[in-house]
Structures are given as structure tokens and as C-alpha cells.
Amino acid sequence: MASVRSQYLWEPMLAAYNHPLRLSADASRVVVRPFHLAWQANGAEPGRAQRLVRAVLDLDAAETRRQLDLVLADFEARHWQTRRVFETRFDQIRTLLDLDPTDVGEEKRQLIGAYFCHEYSYAAAALMNPSVVPHPDQSGLSPSTLRILMSLRAVGEGHISSVAFREGLISAGCELTLAPEPPFATAADAPDADGIYDLDGPTTVYRHPDSTLSGTVIFPITPAQRNGLEDLRLTLFTHDDGSREYIGTYTAYSGREIQSELMRTRDFRAIDLVPMRGAAARNKGMALFPRKIGGHYMMIGRQDGQNLFLLASDRVDQWEDGDLLLTPAYPWELVQIGNCGPPIELDEGWLLLTHGVGAMRKYAIGAVLLDKDDPSKLLGRTVEPILAAHDQDREGYVPNVVYTCGALRHGDHLFLPYGVADSSVAFAFVPIAELLAKMS
């Protein structure tokens, strides 16, 4: 892993260390995904899936081998364990169509699996809106080093958003080291994604046992998610019994409607995608506090699209409308404000990063400080943005935007990954004491 020392730059309001590393959209990052067809016939004629399987089964051995060789020549070098992926997909198809596997040879199984897969470039259009948490594995590190896990919103064909991950290290001196991406990416497996189960409720996806987190992508599964999993805000949540769980909020977009959902996991092996209920869950941009406060789960929301609200609930998956917390006050945020990730606990209170939208729809990042015991009390607020787009950062998929879905405290600094023009991801280290000193 290569490490690059941060550079010292002046930001609009305070001094921060901007790291020269950038992550950008990359059309070469592809995965094999299930290709879903209609399973049932609409009358006497066989359905598409049945017809396709029957056509492959009717091929003689020589033609089966020739067609499989063509597929492998095109795709085997581009993907990890391609033959095994095809075999796994065949197993899913045979279950759906009640096939007898004893009647299907290895080459036909792989060819059938290939017909029910497709290649997808998951980050061809944009890479943006990161959040960051401590990695589940902190073994073998010095006291000044933290292993991190970032989530990223990756946008591919059809403007469909998925969740990608990158692992890395941050250490003293504001140094950042990202683990290299593996040569092959794999999609998290969703065994119930072919339409035979009730997909309106929670579902679980599984990371391949041999895949790293940096090589794992989570795609939309349910009808509510069909057009995207957007803006995951991850936090490491501490339960009342001291156990810890990664919980993230994200926006599920069906193509017509949005709803907020939860991503829950202990180890990023099995990952639950859970719809939230209640009036507040019909909106986007929700951010969970990393522990209960006063016996309640707490959330920052934006119920009216322009102000911040404080929500409380006895259930982490049930959220009703809350109380008004913050309204736009300064020119750089007059259009609307929102949160930029889960609140971060400091000795001084809860540090909440915010985003503001000003003239010409320019996005910038600010911060507020909330009382630790009663987050409805505002202790401080930045008058000017702590981060805004510079000339070289204005151009992109959506110009004039800087945006983050979550930062992380490390020592005396805030490690802040952020999206630039909805096109790339940059990194900054912000001195916490100076940030608090700039609040009024």
C-alpha cells in the first residue's frame, strides 16, 4: 500500500490538511450480476427462462463446448472464479425451475449460468458521497494508527447507485493509506433476488467468503431499491449491553418513490437491508446517533426538505416526525440545509457536520455542536463553511458540490472524506480544536 503525506492548504474558514489522493469513476471496474428474466409463463407457452434453459439443454456436446469457450474467452480473465460464478447461478436457476441436476453436465451447467448473468460497470458514471467507520479488524496496528472502512456511492449504467467499499489506514501526522483495489470485484450475493420470495420486507445479502471488502459491491435487491441505494451514512453503534454493530441509513429509490432504510451488520459478512417504518422514513438524509441518549434511539432528519429535525424512537427501524432543530441562517445555506453523516461524539458535545445550499445551487459543508445529554440544545455553529468547492473542484457530474455522508475522529483531527462535484472523492484532515473555536 502506498502512502502520501497530506498537503497543508487554506480552506474558506480554517486550516485543514488536504490529501492529494483522489478516487474517481472507473468504467473498468466491472462485476458479474444475475440477469433476471420472467420466470412464469403467461399461458400455455413456456416462460422466457424455461425456454432459454431448454434451448441450452437441446445443444449437443460439441456446440455446448464451443459456446462456453466463446463466453470464457470474453469474460474469464475479467472476473474472479468465473466458472464457479456460473455454477452458482445455475444452482439458483435449477431451484427456481425445478431442474434435475443429475441430467445436466458440467459444461451445460456453466453455460446456463452464463445466460443468466451479465457484466455491469458499477462505477462508470460517478463515485461520490463517502462515509467512514473504524474497520472491524484493528489487529496488528500501532496505537496511533486506525484501520478504516469507507462506503462509497458508485453510479453505473442507468444512473443506478450501488454501495462500494474501500479499506485503508489513517495514522499520526494526517497520513492516509488506502489498500489497493483487488483486480476483481464481486457482487454481494442475494439468494432471494429472483422474484420468488416476498421482497417487500427485510432481505440479507452475503459477501463472498473469499472476497475482500474493498472488492465487494452491494446492489439494489428489492422493488423499493430498484433504481438505487443512495448515500449510505454508516456509524458504529454501541448497544446498551456494550455490544457493537455497524448500522447505516441510506435512501432506497424505486425510480418513482424514495424511502429510508437501514443497513445492519456485525462483520460485513451477512448484511441486512431493512426498511424503516413511520412518517419520517418517507424522507431521505437520515443520520443515526452512535448510541442511545436518554434511553432512546436518536436520529437527525430533514422532514421538510430544507430544515434539520431531531427524532427519537424506541425502535431503530420505526421513526415518526421529530422536532425542528436547525433552520438555514447564513447566505451559504439559505436554500436548504441537511446533515453530512452521523453525529460524532466529542467531550464537548455532539459534532454534526451539515451541508448547505446557497446561490447557484452551490453545496458547502459546515458544522454544529449539540449538547451531549440533550441534543436539542445548540451549543455552536459555523458561520462560514469549513469546506467548499475551489476552482479546480467545481467541474463534474454535478458541478459546484462538495458533500460527505460521514467523517471520523482520529486523535485531534477529523478525518473527512468528501465527494467532489458528484464525480470523485477527496480527503481532508480538519483540526477539531480549531473547528470548535470557529463556532459562534
Salt bridges, closest charged atoms under 4 A:
GLU11 OE1 - HIS390 NE2 3.35
ASP58 OD1 - ARG54 NH1 3.90
GLU63 OE2 - ARG66 NH2 3.12
GLU76 OE2 - ARG83 NE 2.91
GLU87 OE1 - ARG109 NE 2.97
ASP91 OD1 - ARG94 NE 3.38
GLU107 OE2 - ARG65 NE 3.27
GLU119 OE2 - ARG78 NE 2.86
GLU119 OE2 - HIS79 NE2 2.55
ASP137 OD1 - ARG147 NH1 3.94
GLU167 OE2 - HIS135 NE2 2.81
GLU181 OE2 - ARG29 NE 3.60
ASP194 OD1 - HIS36 ND1 2.65
ASP194 OD2 - ARG89 NH1 2.91
ASP210 OD2 - ARG84 NH1 3.54
GLU230 OE2 - ARG153 NH2 3.48
ASP231 OD1 - ARG153 NH1 3.14
ASP240 OD2 - LYS292 NZ 3.40
GLU245 OE1 - HIS239 NE2 2.79
GLU245 OE2 - ARG264 NE 2.87
ASP314 OD1 - HIS296 ND1 2.86
ASP317 OD2 - ARG315 NH2 2.93
GLU333 OE2 - ARG381 NH2 2.66
GLU345 OE2 - ARG291 NH2 2.86
GLU345 OE2 - LYS372 NZ 3.78
ASP393 OD1 - ARG22 NH2 2.72
